[in-house]
Amino acid sequence: MIRHPHNPILSRADIQSEHPLLRDPSSVFNPGAVFFNGRYRLMLRTQSRSRETFFVPATSSDGIRFDVQTEPLQIGNLPAIPKVHHAYDARLSVIDGRCYMMYAVDLDDRCTLALAVSDDFQTFEFLGYTSGTYADTRNGVIFPEKINGKYLRLERPNLPQEPGNPTSGDMITISESDNLLRWNHRGDVMAGRWRFWDERIGAGPPPLKTKHGWLLIYHGVATHFASSQIYQAGAALLDLHDPKHVLARTRLNILEPRENYELTGQVPNVVFPSGCIPESTEPDGSIADDTQLNIYYGAADTSIGLATTTVQELIHACYFPDGEPGA
């Protein structure tokens, strides 16, 4: 993957807001990304100096220079109960011409997933908190089309770890739904690899449809270093007709913290892929092998970076060093 020479493409200085909590924000990171209504769109996670989180939309004609909205997003029809302490890490999917935003919300006792929808990327309407097998879950991403008549979602359940530590997760699971709100567990997709670069994992952007399968970019966390955790990016190829099955997976990470803006910040040593926009899409919704992918990622939970690659390069990385995919 190639970092854009203007990285970070967005930083706290780009948030020019008169909102009292966003006049001097601490950070902007982990954006959802989508090409919608003829424009590149990002939904920014912006954090105030009070460490409250806000969604801020941004729009671009080239995917590099973004105009950032001056006010935080207001989501319509939000219920007052339960109390939401933070809403963050949007993932964006266009389904049947509408832009759906799945995002994480911190409640009193757990993290869960919420869903909103927009037709113009200016106003979003709250559809509901999603229910499923796991009450405590995050990193929810919706596939951009139904498969076998069902909506599909990847998620990362939060489960108890070592005593005294917060919940976390090392498994990406898949669930299905008829209405995008009530989800039923369909199976485990892949687990973290202990003592590897991706001991704990979670889905990044929504999967991309290719002729080889569904291409998933995910984050992995190396936890076995004494002084810090290192967030990196990898990729996996899932079966086109049954994405529960992993066809191939990167042995090496495809992006790791190396630049100063990735190594130093609110949370050091982090690259966190959360949005991916292909430069073109085939009529059937698939992405051709030679298509450039623009991958947007949070850097050290402080700013936003852009890295580019192609479908072919990522698929090759999934199979390396065990061989090339079939025709």
C-alpha positions as CSV (number, residue, x, y, z in Angstrom):
1,M,0.0,0.0,0.0
2,I,1.2,3.5,-0.9
3,R,0.7,6.3,1.5
4,H,-0.5,9.6,0.0
5,P,2.2,12.2,-0.1
6,H,-0.1,14.7,1.6
7,N,-0.8,12.5,4.6
8,P,-2.3,13.1,7.0
9,I,-5.1,14.3,4.6
10,L,-7.2,15.5,7.6
11,S,-6.2,16.7,11.0
12,R,-7.7,18.6,13.8
13,A,-6.8,21.9,12.0
14,D,-9.3,21.0,9.3
15,I,-12.3,21.1,11.7
16,Q,-13.3,24.8,11.5
17,S,-16.4,24.9,13.6
18,E,-18.1,27.4,15.7
19,H,-19.8,24.7,17.7
20,P,-18.7,25.4,21.3
21,L,-17.4,21.8,21.7
22,L,-15.6,21.7,18.4
23,R,-13.8,25.0,18.2
24,D,-10.6,23.5,19.1
25,P,-11.0,19.7,18.8
26,S,-8.4,17.2,20.0
27,S,-8.5,14.8,17.1
28,V,-10.3,13.5,14.0
29,F,-9.9,9.8,13.0
30,N,-11.5,6.5,12.0
31,P,-13.7,7.7,9.1
32,G,-16.5,5.8,7.4
33,A,-16.1,6.3,3.6
34,V,-18.3,5.9,0.5
35,F,-18.8,7.2,-3.0
36,F,-22.4,8.5,-2.9
37,N,-24.4,10.8,-5.1
38,G,-21.4,11.5,-7.3
39,R,-19.0,12.5,-4.5
40,Y,-16.5,11.0,-2.1
41,R,-17.9,11.1,1.4
42,L,-16.3,10.6,4.8
43,M,-18.1,10.5,8.1
44,L,-15.4,11.7,10.5
45,R,-15.1,10.7,14.1
46,T,-14.2,14.0,15.8
47,Q,-13.3,14.3,19.4
48,S,-13.6,17.4,21.6
49,R,-11.2,18.4,24.4
50,S,-13.8,17.0,26.8
51,R,-13.3,13.6,25.0
52,E,-16.8,13.6,23.7
53,T,-17.3,12.2,20.2
54,F,-19.1,13.8,17.2
55,F,-19.8,12.7,13.7
56,V,-18.8,15.3,11.1
57,P,-19.5,14.8,7.4
58,A,-16.9,15.7,4.7
59,T,-17.2,15.8,0.9
60,S,-14.7,15.7,-1.9
61,S,-14.6,15.6,-5.7
62,D,-11.2,13.8,-5.9
63,G,-11.0,11.7,-2.7
64,I,-8.1,13.7,-1.4
65,R,-9.1,17.3,-0.6
66,F,-12.2,17.3,1.6
67,D,-14.6,20.1,2.5
68,V,-15.5,19.5,6.1
69,Q,-18.9,20.5,7.4
70,T,-18.8,23.2,10.1
71,E,-21.4,21.6,12.3
72,P,-21.6,18.1,13.8
73,L,-24.1,15.7,12.3
74,Q,-27.5,15.7,13.9
75,I,-29.2,12.2,13.6
76,G,-33.0,12.5,13.5
77,N,-35.4,10.5,15.7
78,L,-32.8,9.6,18.3
79,P,-34.4,8.2,21.4
80,A,-33.5,9.6,24.8
81,I,-33.2,6.1,26.3
82,P,-30.9,4.4,26.7
83,K,-28.3,6.9,27.5
84,V,-25.5,7.0,24.9
85,H,-22.1,8.1,26.2
86,H,-20.2,7.9,22.9
87,A,-21.2,7.3,19.2
88,Y,-18.3,6.6,16.9
89,D,-16.5,4.6,14.2
90,A,-19.1,4.9,11.4
91,R,-19.1,2.3,8.6
92,L,-20.9,3.2,5.4
93,S,-22.7,0.9,2.9
94,V,-24.8,1.9,-0.1
95,I,-27.7,-0.5,-0.5
96,D,-30.4,0.1,-3.2
97,G,-29.3,3.7,-3.6
98,R,-29.5,4.6,0.1
99,C,-26.5,5.3,2.4
100,Y,-26.6,3.2,5.6
101,M,-24.4,4.1,8.6
102,M,-23.7,1.4,11.1
103,Y,-21.8,2.8,14.1
104,A,-20.8,1.8,17.7
105,V,-22.4,3.3,20.7
106,D,-21.2,3.1,24.3
107,L,-24.0,2.5,26.8
108,D,-23.8,2.2,30.6
109,D,-22.9,-1.5,30.5
110,R,-21.8,-2.3,27.0
111,C,-21.0,-1.3,23.5
112,T,-23.6,-2.1,20.8
113,L,-24.4,-1.2,17.2
114,A,-26.8,1.4,15.9
115,L,-28.1,2.1,12.3
116,A,-29.0,5.3,10.5
117,V,-29.8,6.0,6.9
118,S,-29.6,9.0,4.5
119,D,-30.5,9.9,1.0
120,D,-28.4,13.0,0.7
121,F,-25.5,12.6,3.3
122,Q,-26.7,15.8,5.0
123,T,-29.4,14.4,7.2
124,F,-29.5,10.9,8.7
125,E,-32.5,9.2,10.3
126,F,-32.0,6.8,13.2
127,L,-33.4,3.4,12.4
128,G,-32.7,1.6,15.7
129,Y,-30.2,-0.2,17.8
130,T,-29.5,-3.6,16.3
131,S,-30.1,-6.8,18.2
132,G,-28.4,-10.1,17.8
133,T,-26.6,-13.0,19.5
134,Y,-24.1,-10.7,21.2
135,A,-25.3,-7.9,23.4
136,D,-21.8,-6.4,23.5
137,T,-20.4,-6.0,20.1
138,R,-18.7,-3.6,17.7
139,N,-16.9,-3.2,14.3
140,G,-20.2,-3.9,12.5
141,V,-20.1,-3.7,8.7
142,I,-23.0,-4.5,6.3
143,F,-22.4,-6.2,2.9
144,P,-23.5,-3.9,0.1
145,E,-26.0,-6.4,-1.3
146,K,-28.1,-9.3,-0.2
147,I,-26.7,-12.8,-0.5
148,N,-29.1,-15.7,-0.8
149,G,-32.0,-13.3,0.1
150,K,-30.4,-12.1,3.3
151,Y,-28.6,-9.0,4.5
152,L,-25.2,-10.0,6.0
153,R,-23.1,-8.3,8.6
154,L,-19.7,-8.9,10.0
155,E,-19.1,-7.9,13.6
156,R,-16.6,-8.3,16.5
157,P,-18.2,-9.5,19.7
158,N,-16.7,-8.1,22.9
159,L,-16.0,-10.9,25.3
160,P,-14.3,-11.1,28.7
161,Q,-10.6,-11.3,28.5
162,E,-8.1,-11.7,31.4
163,P,-9.6,-10.9,34.8
164,G,-9.6,-7.2,35.5
165,N,-9.2,-6.2,31.9
166,P,-11.9,-4.6,29.7
167,T,-13.8,-6.8,27.2
168,S,-12.3,-7.2,23.8
169,G,-12.5,-9.6,20.9
170,D,-10.4,-11.9,18.8
171,M,-13.1,-13.3,16.5
172,I,-15.0,-11.8,13.4
173,T,-18.4,-13.4,13.1
174,I,-21.1,-13.2,10.5
175,S,-24.9,-12.7,11.0
176,E,-27.9,-12.4,8.8
177,S,-31.1,-10.3,8.8
178,D,-34.3,-9.7,6.9
179,N,-34.6,-6.0,8.0
180,L,-31.1,-4.8,9.0
181,L,-32.1,-4.5,12.7
182,R,-32.6,-8.0,14.0
183,W,-29.6,-10.2,13.3
184,N,-29.1,-13.9,13.7
185,H,-25.7,-15.4,14.2
186,R,-24.6,-17.5,11.2
187,G,-21.1,-18.5,12.2
188,D,-17.6,-17.5,13.0
189,V,-15.5,-16.2,10.1
190,M,-11.9,-16.0,11.4
191,A,-10.1,-15.7,14.7
192,G,-7.0,-13.7,15.8
193,R,-3.7,-15.4,15.6
194,W,-1.8,-15.6,18.9
195,R,1.8,-14.2,18.9
196,F,1.2,-12.9,15.3
197,W,0.5,-9.4,14.1
198,D,-3.3,-9.9,14.4
199,E,-4.0,-11.4,17.9
200,R,-7.2,-9.3,18.2
201,I,-9.1,-8.4,15.1
202,G,-12.1,-6.5,13.7
203,A,-13.6,-5.8,10.3
204,G,-12.5,-2.5,8.6
205,P,-14.6,-1.2,5.7
206,P,-17.5,-3.2,4.3
207,P,-16.3,-6.0,2.1
208,L,-15.7,-5.4,-1.6
209,K,-17.2,-7.7,-4.2
210,T,-14.6,-9.1,-6.7
211,K,-14.7,-12.1,-9.1
212,H,-12.4,-13.9,-6.7
213,G,-14.7,-13.4,-3.6
214,W,-15.5,-10.8,-1.0
215,L,-12.3,-8.8,-0.2
216,L,-12.2,-7.8,3.5
217,I,-9.8,-5.3,4.9
218,Y,-9.5,-5.7,8.7
219,H,-7.4,-4.4,11.6
220,G,-5.2,-6.6,13.7
221,V,-3.7,-5.8,17.1
222,A,-0.4,-7.2,18.3
223,T,-0.7,-7.3,22.1
224,H,2.4,-9.3,23.1
225,F,4.7,-6.3,23.2
226,A,5.5,-5.2,26.8
227,S,5.0,-1.5,26.4
228,S,2.3,-1.0,23.8
229,Q,-0.3,-2.5,21.5
230,I,0.3,-2.1,17.7
231,Y,-2.7,-1.7,15.4
232,Q,-2.1,-2.8,11.8
233,A,-4.1,-3.7,8.7
234,G,-4.6,-6.9,6.8
235,A,-6.9,-8.5,4.2
236,A,-8.9,-11.7,3.7
237,L,-10.8,-13.2,0.8
238,L,-14.2,-14.6,1.7
239,D,-16.3,-17.0,-0.5
240,L,-18.6,-15.1,-2.8
241,H,-21.7,-17.2,-2.1
242,D,-21.0,-18.1,1.5
243,P,-18.8,-15.4,3.1
244,K,-18.5,-17.4,6.3
245,H,-15.7,-19.3,4.6
246,V,-12.2,-17.7,4.3
247,L,-10.5,-18.6,1.0
248,A,-7.2,-16.8,1.8
249,R,-5.7,-14.4,4.3
250,T,-2.7,-12.2,4.5
251,R,0.2,-13.7,6.4
252,L,1.9,-10.3,6.5
253,N,0.2,-7.1,7.4
254,I,-0.4,-4.7,4.5
255,L,0.0,-1.5,6.5
256,E,1.7,-0.9,9.8
257,P,2.6,2.3,11.8
258,R,5.8,3.8,10.5
259,E,5.3,7.5,9.9
260,N,5.4,10.0,12.8
261,Y,1.7,10.7,12.6
262,E,1.0,7.0,13.0
263,L,3.5,6.4,15.7
264,T,2.7,9.4,17.9
265,G,-0.7,10.7,19.0
266,Q,-3.6,10.0,21.4
267,V,-3.0,6.3,21.0
268,P,0.5,5.6,19.6
269,N,1.3,2.9,17.0
270,V,-2.1,2.8,15.3
271,V,-3.3,2.5,11.7
272,F,-7.0,1.7,11.7
273,P,-8.6,1.1,8.3
274,S,-12.3,2.1,8.4
275,G,-13.2,3.2,4.9
276,C,-12.5,2.1,1.3
277,I,-13.6,3.7,-1.9
278,P,-12.8,2.0,-5.3
279,E,-12.1,4.3,-8.2
280,S,-14.7,2.4,-10.4
281,T,-17.3,-0.3,-10.1
282,E,-18.6,-2.8,-12.6
283,P,-22.3,-2.9,-13.6
284,D,-22.9,-6.0,-11.4
285,G,-21.4,-4.2,-8.4
286,S,-18.1,-6.0,-8.4
287,I,-14.6,-4.4,-8.5
288,A,-12.2,-5.2,-11.3
289,D,-8.7,-6.5,-10.4
290,D,-6.9,-3.4,-11.7
291,T,-9.1,-0.9,-9.8
292,Q,-7.4,1.5,-7.5
293,L,-8.7,1.4,-3.9
294,N,-8.5,4.5,-1.7
295,I,-8.3,3.3,1.9
296,Y,-8.9,5.8,4.6
297,Y,-7.6,5.1,8.1
298,G,-7.2,6.5,11.5
299,A,-3.6,7.4,12.5
300,A,-2.7,7.2,16.2
301,D,-6.4,8.1,17.0
302,T,-5.4,11.6,16.1
303,S,-5.6,12.2,12.3
304,I,-6.6,10.6,9.0
305,G,-4.4,9.0,6.4
306,L,-5.0,7.8,2.9
307,A,-3.3,4.8,1.4
308,T,-3.8,3.3,-2.1
309,T,-3.5,-0.1,-3.6
310,T,-5.4,-2.3,-6.1
311,V,-7.7,-5.3,-5.8
312,Q,-5.1,-7.4,-7.5
313,E,-2.4,-6.4,-5.1
314,L,-4.5,-7.2,-2.1
315,I,-5.7,-10.6,-3.4
316,H,-2.1,-11.5,-4.2
317,A,-1.2,-10.5,-0.6
318,C,-3.9,-12.8,0.7
319,Y,-2.4,-15.8,-1.0
320,F,1.3,-14.9,-0.6
321,P,3.5,-16.9,0.0
322,D,1.3,-19.9,-0.6
323,G,0.5,-19.3,-4.3
324,E,-1.8,-17.3,-6.7
325,P,-5.6,-17.5,-6.8
326,G,-7.2,-19.6,-9.5
327,A,-8.6,-17.9,-12.6
